[in-house]
Each structure stands twice: as C-alpha cells, then as structure tokens.
Amino acid sequence: MKTSTPNQQEIAQKAYQIYVRNGCRHGHALDHWLEAEAELRKLNVGSETKATKATNGTKKPTPTAGNGKRRPAVKKTPKAPR
C-alpha cells in the first residue's frame, strides 16, 4: 500500500503527463506540479480507504523498510558483562 504522500518522482511523472495532456504549454510548470500532487494524493487516500475497508480495520500493516519489502526480524542479543 502506498503512503498518502507521493514522492517527487511520482509527482514529476504525473506533472509531465498533465503537461502533455494540456498541449505542452510552457510557463505552467507549477500549476502542473500542484495538480499532479493533488491528483496523486487523492488516488492514494482512496486506495488507503479501500484497503482499510477490505480488511475491516482489523489487520495491522506489515512493517516495511520504506521500499515495500518486509523488514528482517531483529534479534536482540544480550550485552556481555564487563
């Protein structure tokens, strides 16, 4: 599941799509960026809402390392006495 905040690469790609969709008009980069960010946030919030409804809010999210992969279990070892 994505986070509700899109990263810069996702926003840039969406902004470029909006730029092309609007006829490649120059001078509207900020408008395209803000529109892309708003669209992605709306999509991400919608997908989070659907996921929450699907699991009925009972399933806890799996911890990830930020790249979508599960974090390995960390084994705590006792400290050696000095």
C-alpha positions in Angstrom: 0.0 0.0 0.0 1.3 3.5 -0.8 1.6 6.2 1.7 -0.6 9.2 1.4 2.3 11.5 0.4 3.6 10.9 -3.2 7.3 11.2 -3.8 9.0 13.7 -6.1 9.5 11.2 -8.9 5.8 10.2 -8.9 4.7 13.9 -8.9 7.2 14.7 -11.7 5.9 11.9 -13.9 2.3 12.9 -13.3 3.1 16.6 -13.9 4.6 15.7 -17.2 1.5 13.7 -18.2 -0.6 16.8 -17.3 1.8 19.0 -19.3 1.4 16.8 -22.4 -2.4 16.5 -21.9 -2.6 20.3 -21.8 -0.8 20.7 -25.2 2.8 21.1 -23.9 2.2 24.7 -22.9 5.2 26.3 -21.3 5.0 28.5 -18.3 2.6 26.4 -16.3 5.1 24.0 -14.6 3.9 25.0 -11.0 0.3 24.6 -12.0 1.0 21.1 -13.4 3.1 20.1 -10.4 0.4 21.2 -7.9 -2.4 19.5 -10.0 -0.3 16.3 -10.2 0.4 16.3 -6.4 -3.3 16.8 -5.7 -4.4 14.0 -8.0 -1.9 11.6 -6.6 -2.8 12.4 -3.0 -6.5 11.8 -3.9 -5.7 8.5 -5.5 -3.5 7.4 -2.6 -6.1 8.4 0.0 -8.8 6.5 -2.0 -6.6 3.4 -2.2 -5.9 3.5 1.6 -9.6 3.9 2.3 -10.4 0.8 0.1 -7.7 -1.2 1.8 -8.9 -0.3 5.2 -12.5 -1.2 4.3 -11.3 -4.5 2.7 -9.5 -5.6 5.9 -12.3 -4.1 8.1 -9.6 -2.2 10.0 -8.6 -5.4 11.9 -5.3 -6.2 10.1 -2.2 -4.2 11.1 0.1 -3.1 8.3 3.3 -5.1 7.8 6.4 -3.1 8.8 8.5 -2.2 5.8 11.9 -0.8 5.2 10.4 2.1 3.0 11.0 0.2 -0.2 8.0 -2.1 0.1 10.0 -5.1 1.4 9.4 -6.6 4.8 12.0 -5.7 7.4 14.0 -8.6 8.6 13.4 -9.6 12.2 16.0 -8.1 14.5 17.3 -10.4 17.1 18.4 -8.8 20.3 21.5 -10.2 21.8 22.3 -9.7 25.5 25.2 -7.5 26.2 28.3 -9.2 27.5 29.1 -8.3 31.2 32.2 -6.1 31.6 
